[in-house]
Each structure stands twice: as structure tokens, then as C-alpha cells.
Amino acid sequence: MEYTGISNFTNYRSRALETFITANDVFTPDELDKICEIMSRKELFMGQVAIEQDEEILKNSRKSNIAWVSPDEETVWIFRRLNKVIEDVNNNHFNFVLNGYDSLQYTEYNAKYEGKYDYHIDSFLGANPPPTMIEFRKLSFTFLLSEPEVDYKGGQMEFLVSHNGPAVPIMKKGSILFFPSFLLHRVAEVTEGKRKSLVGWVTGPKFR
């Protein structure tokens, strides 16, 4: 049922916004292999946080290697497939006013350097946002390119949405996890192997 106004019924209000939604089997196994092959040729660099922090905090809070992926002749089919899923998921579960996104971030978390990303949000709250955030990030997604417990161990996504402890979505290779960008979340430390993913942030006007 669509939320249409103020309500005095707790159960009704609690279903007005999803915590996260997982889409599976969007790409075939052969397509996933092709995406992984394309990403394997990317030149990686150290991921950073968007806000200013001292070097020691940055070093300890995020340990990942990334590359930016824009739509071109080799990758545009990936974006087109994702666009349809983003629209369907948003229309059915979040109903955010969205404008779009320009690129994807390919990310590797490697157990060799204790890859992780501590709790953070993808949006920026308050005045003076970073210059890289031209529009307001509203819907985040993570497209998993590795098989949990096979290609890597640890590295699970965790959301702090309840006093009962973190919520951990069930994911497999090819899963695409969608969630509001303002949710506090992390990628736990990868203890074995390498976790690979494509990450995106769909932007739009500020919430009102």
C-alpha cells in the first residue's frame, strides 16, 4: 500500500520505506564473466572518503582499490540493463524522485590488506557538501561480482537500522542490493580472498 499521509498506526508507517531490496539474476553467468573480464583491465587506485579527514583516519576507515567506469562502447549495455532495474526497484519500493547517475565505481576489497569500509552514509547531510556531490545522492546500489564463501570470506554488507544489531542482506554473485543513501552501512573486513563489486549512487533533488 502506498503511503499517502500522516497515520496513527505504527505498522502502517513502518512499511512506508524499505531498508534494502535485492535483485537477483539480472545478468546471466556468461554476462557476469564478461563484466568481470572488463573490470579486470581497469587501472585501480586507492579509494578515499568524500569528506576531509586526517590521513590516519582515512587509512584505517577505508581499505579498497577502485576504478571509475563510464558508459562507452564496451560497457553501455551494462548501464542500460541496470537502468531498467533501478527504475523498477525505485517505482515498486522507494518511490524517490531521481534524476540519474553518470558512472559506476568498480571496487575491490582484498584480504591481503584487510579490505573493508567502516560505517558511513553515501549522502552528505548539512551545508557545504563536497564539490564531487553536485546532486543529492538518494538511492545507492551494490552489484556483487564475487561469490561469497567461494571467492572471498567476510566482507558482508551490514546496516545499522535497529537497536537489535546490524541487518545483513543475503547476497550471491550477481545480486544487486539497493538501499537509501542515507542509511548507515559498512563492508566488513574481508578475511580471505577478494570481494569485487560495482557501486552506484542515483541522485536527485533533496528530500522534502
JOQUIJO-V195624 format. One record per helix or strand of 2 or more residues. SS is the DSSP state (helix for helix, strand for strand). FROM is the first residue (numbers start at 1). TO is the last residue. Records with the same first field share a line. If there is no record, write none. Layout:
SS->FROM-TO, FROM-TO
This chain:
helix->10-14, 29-40, 55-61, 76-94, 111-113
strand->20-23, 45-46, 62-63, 65-70, 103-110, 116-120, 136-144, 152-154, 157-159, 176-180, 185-187, 190-204
